[in-house]
Amino acid sequence: MTLDKLPAADRDRLVAAARDVVKSAAGQTVLWYILALTHVYRTSHDGLNALPTAFMEGERNVGLGIIRLLEEVDPTVYPLLLLAEAQLAVRERLAAEGMNGHEAET
C-alpha cells in the first residue's frame, strides 16, 4: 500500500517512525541493507526469462516505496544518506589501500 492510500493517522505514525529510523546509524545501516536486497541500484531485467525479471521488479518496487517514504520524511534525507554512504565507501577504500585520507608525507 502506498503512503497516499493510508489513513492520515497511519501515514503520520509511519512517517514519524521512519524519521526515528533515519536518525540513527543503525537505522541507516538497516535501510541500506534493505535497499540492496530490493535491487534498487541495478536493473531488474535478466535478459532471459520474464518471470525472474518480474519478480525482481516487484522487489525493486518495494525499494522505491521505501525511498518515497524517506522523501516524505524530509526531501533531503535520501540524498544525504546517499552522500554518507559514498563517503563511507571512500573511507573504506582508502583504509584498504593503507591510507587514512591523507597523502603520504615526503
Secondary structure by P-SEA (a helix, b strand, c coil): cccccccaaaaaaaaaaaaaaaacaaaaaaaaaaaaaacccccccccccaaaaaaaaaaaaaaaaaaaaaaaaccaaaaaaaaaaaaaaaaaaaaaaccccccccc
